[in-house]
Amino acid sequence: MTDLSPVTFDAAVTPVLTSMSDRFGTVNGLESVTFYGTGFSGTAVTTVLIDERPCSVTAQSTTEITCTTADKPYMPDEPRLVIHIDGVGNVATRGLVFRYVYYWSDPDTWDGDLPPQEGEACNIPKGQHLLFDLDASPVLSFVNVEGSLIFAPDADPNHQRTFAAHYILVKGGYMEVGTEDFRYTSKITITMHSTKYDPNLPIFGNKVIGVHFGTLEMHGNVRSHTWTSLKTTAAAGATSIELLDVSTPLDWQVGEEIVIASTDISGRNAEQRTIASITGASTSPVITFTEPLVH
């Protein structure tokens, strides 16, 4: 006879992972990573498995667990983190994962060959998490992402990284340029190349980042306004625009670039301008630029 007694879960006694020192580490292993949280144990036997690979615990307390990663042979699997404390159970990881990554700059990633060169294509298979760690890429023809393509921010907020391709297709995979919790805090420019006459990917077109049953994360620094509307019409030849009144001060900066959307039938009449000056940022912003509007 099966015992149908109710099971009670108590969040107050459940150990919880809140953050970690690193979200990425080399597939070669031997890197130290620290997990931070609540409800850990300083004495109970604690086991950490990253993608089913043991991470040897070297230090632990009620709020921290430090371990050394093992190597990670390629497997077409998904990232998985399990932290188990004897007598307590599994730690609630809240969706946080540690990814074993291959570095774009590492010849071993390409079996001792060079990374993809100008005009070449790149395939990232399921289970491979490829971290782009160069300052700039050549213009690639096609990037197929079935695993992960990751852009991690630099410690220097003014560091500039560029990536260029004709097509990027996230096909069941994962592409990250910062997440909502771990934002991209330096500078990056991803440029898509092609003309309207170049071949189209079915459904997606060309000059495109397409997502087919995959995940695309793009999160930069939190800004007061990512877009807004014009308060008055911007006429052809104008060198300034007046924005709607704001209740939160506008944090746009001189030297940053904005796009003024097209208001006619052709979306190709949108215009990109560099901010030369800003007045009234706290109430009624006026943005000035040096190149007059064409449309």
Secondary structure as GFF3:
##gff-version 3
##sequence-region A 1 295
A	DSSP	three_ten_helix	11	13	.	.	.	ID=ss1
A	DSSP	beta_strand	16	20	.	.	.	ID=ss2
A	DSSP	beta_strand	24	26	.	.	.	ID=ss3
A	DSSP	beta_strand	32	38	.	.	.	ID=ss4
A	DSSP	beta_strand	46	50	.	.	.	ID=ss5
A	DSSP	beta_strand	53	60	.	.	.	ID=ss6
A	DSSP	beta_strand	64	68	.	.	.	ID=ss7
A	DSSP	beta_strand	81	85	.	.	.	ID=ss8
A	DSSP	beta_strand	89	90	.	.	.	ID=ss9
A	DSSP	beta_strand	99	103	.	.	.	ID=ss10
A	DSSP	three_ten_helix	107	110	.	.	.	ID=ss11
A	DSSP	beta_strand	121	124	.	.	.	ID=ss12
A	DSSP	beta_strand	129	131	.	.	.	ID=ss13
A	DSSP	beta_strand	136	145	.	.	.	ID=ss14
A	DSSP	beta_strand	148	150	.	.	.	ID=ss15
A	DSSP	beta_strand	160	171	.	.	.	ID=ss16
A	DSSP	beta_strand	174	177	.	.	.	ID=ss17
A	DSSP	beta_strand	187	192	.	.	.	ID=ss18
A	DSSP	beta_strand	208	212	.	.	.	ID=ss19
A	DSSP	beta_strand	215	218	.	.	.	ID=ss20
A	DSSP	beta_strand	240	242	.	.	.	ID=ss21
A	DSSP	beta_strand	257	260	.	.	.	ID=ss22
A	DSSP	three_ten_helix	267	269	.	.	.	ID=ss23
A	DSSP	beta_strand	271	274	.	.	.	ID=ss24
A	DSSP	beta_strand	277	279	.	.	.	ID=ss25
A	DSSP	beta_strand	286	288	.	.	.	ID=ss26
###
